[in-house]
């Protein structure tokens, strides 16, 4: 089975060598790990993948291979009937949802603090305690029009704050399918210059020089012509952006090939006091936003890429971030960036028809001076024309 796994990785364009495969077999023969799928995944990734930029490609290859052998695994246990009953109980009608009260930011934070002090055990269902299901504003897997999600995963996307450590992944810059039109659109932003080693034939000068040299060939070279525009790209990752990964990866791949001077940082939902370059190391390796503001001068073009879909508190409120306590609102950091880089745009992968229904999109459009464009070929062309002025 592992031989098939080796050839499957090679078929997915992962340059796995025989020596690395033998290292994996040697590690498996030792008592290094428990016999679980997760431990095998980490061991295989450690021994077979040399470049962390290929981790995402390995994840996809591992997932497709596992799906192929999943049918051969023994069947799992049946879901208990009482679980299904509880699942049905938390499905509320629109009328019941409308009756639930929104508390507002300050009251919500105060109530959450009280629950943390009072609650002593796990709770499921109900409308008060931190737990799962039910209509409490605290917990997960239930429903409330404005609450704090603790653990779990986003279902209704109505939480104004999330208490959970989340794992994001970097966008893959090697995606080729579907990027051609994006590349053409990005070429609207061009400022050519000749720099570097003389590698390109200068036909006119060669002909003139040869003629002056009594017909003896005199080859003249010039540096290659490159797009010299400098682009700073800030990418939203994780959460609701998971719905747009494919399109954003195509855009990112196109930008990586079109812009010679490209710097990329990540943020989640809204930029705050820190940015990061790798989602896998974002908890250990962060860059202060103030340092980024100082590092890149006003000659750089700034491109935000994000769906701008979040709780308005994340933009307007200190402490509104879903992952940490931010001393300053996201709106202040956005305004600083727009002031530092006057030539800036926001590319939004959300369908443009839905923008009018999202309060957070309206807020960000105001901050970026209505320079928000959809992630379509025509939208990117408009944005690049604006940046090239």
KADA-V788166 format. One record per backbone hydrogen bond with DSSP energy under -1.0 kcal/mol. CO is the residue of the C=O (numbers start at 1). NH is the residue of the N-H. E is the energy in kcal/mol with one decimal. If there is no record, write none. Layout:
BEGIN
CO,NH,E
CO,NH,E
END
This chain:
BEGIN
1,5,-1.7
2,6,-2.3
3,7,-2.3
4,8,-2.3
5,9,-2.1
6,10,-1.8
7,11,-2.2
8,12,-1.2
9,14,-1.9
10,13,-1.5
14,16,-2.5
17,21,-1.9
18,22,-2.5
19,23,-1.9
20,24,-2.0
21,25,-2.1
22,26,-2.4
23,27,-2.3
24,28,-2.4
25,29,-1.3
27,30,-1.2
30,32,-2.4
34,36,-2.4
36,40,-2.1
37,41,-2.2
38,42,-2.1
39,43,-2.3
40,44,-2.8
41,45,-2.4
42,46,-2.1
43,47,-2.1
44,48,-2.4
45,49,-1.6
51,54,-2.2
52,55,-1.5
54,58,-2.4
55,59,-2.5
56,60,-2.0
57,61,-2.2
58,62,-3.1
59,63,-2.3
60,64,-2.3
61,65,-2.1
62,66,-2.4
63,67,-2.1
64,68,-1.3
65,69,-1.3
66,70,-1.2
69,72,-1.2
70,73,-1.1
80,84,-1.2
81,85,-2.0
82,86,-2.1
83,87,-2.0
84,88,-2.1
85,89,-2.0
86,90,-1.2
88,91,-1.2
93,97,-2.3
94,98,-2.0
97,100,-1.1
104,108,-2.2
105,109,-2.4
106,110,-2.0
107,111,-2.7
108,112,-2.2
109,113,-2.1
110,114,-1.9
111,115,-2.3
112,116,-2.2
113,117,-1.6
114,118,-2.1
115,119,-3.1
123,132,-1.4
126,135,-2.1
131,140,-2.1
132,125,-4.4
134,143,-2.1
137,148,-3.2
138,131,-1.3
139,150,-1.2
140,133,-1.8
147,160,-2.9
148,139,-2.0
149,163,-3.5
161,149,-2.3
163,151,-1.4
176,179,-2.0
179,183,-2.5
180,184,-2.2
181,185,-2.1
182,186,-2.6
183,187,-1.3
185,188,-1.5
186,189,-2.0
188,190,-1.0
191,228,-3.0
193,226,-2.7
197,199,-1.1
200,222,-3.0
201,203,-1.0
202,206,-2.3
203,207,-2.3
204,208,-2.2
205,209,-2.7
206,210,-2.4
207,211,-2.2
208,212,-2.1
209,213,-1.1
210,215,-2.1
211,214,-1.0
213,216,-1.7
220,202,-2.7
222,200,-2.7
224,195,-1.1
226,193,-2.1
230,301,-2.9
231,263,-2.4
232,303,-2.7
233,265,-2.3
234,305,-2.4
235,267,-2.2
238,241,-1.7
239,242,-1.8
240,243,-1.3
241,244,-1.8
244,248,-2.4
245,249,-2.6
246,250,-1.7
247,251,-2.1
248,252,-3.0
249,253,-2.7
250,254,-2.2
251,255,-2.5
252,256,-2.3
253,257,-1.3
254,258,-1.6
255,259,-2.4
261,231,-2.9
263,233,-3.1
265,235,-2.8
266,276,-1.5
267,237,-1.8
268,270,-2.8
273,289,-2.6
275,287,-3.3
276,266,-3.8
281,284,-1.0
281,285,-3.3
287,275,-2.8
288,292,-1.7
289,293,-2.5
290,294,-1.7
291,295,-2.1
292,296,-1.7
297,300,-1.7
301,232,-3.4
302,345,-2.0
303,234,-2.3
304,347,-3.2
305,236,-3.1
311,314,-1.6
312,315,-1.2
312,316,-2.2
313,317,-2.5
315,331,-2.9
317,320,-1.9
326,319,-2.2
329,333,-1.1
330,334,-2.5
331,335,-2.3
332,336,-2.0
333,337,-2.0
334,338,-2.4
335,339,-2.1
336,340,-2.3
337,341,-2.5
342,344,-1.4
343,302,-2.2
345,304,-2.7
346,373,-3.0
347,306,-2.0
348,375,-1.5
351,354,-1.9
352,355,-1.2
354,357,-1.4
355,358,-1.7
358,362,-1.8
359,363,-2.1
360,364,-2.3
361,365,-2.5
362,366,-1.6
363,367,-1.8
364,368,-2.6
365,370,-3.8
366,369,-1.2
368,371,-1.1
371,346,-2.5
373,348,-3.1
374,376,-2.0
376,380,-2.8
377,381,-2.1
378,382,-2.1
379,383,-2.0
380,384,-2.8
381,385,-2.2
382,386,-1.9
383,387,-2.1
384,388,-1.8
END
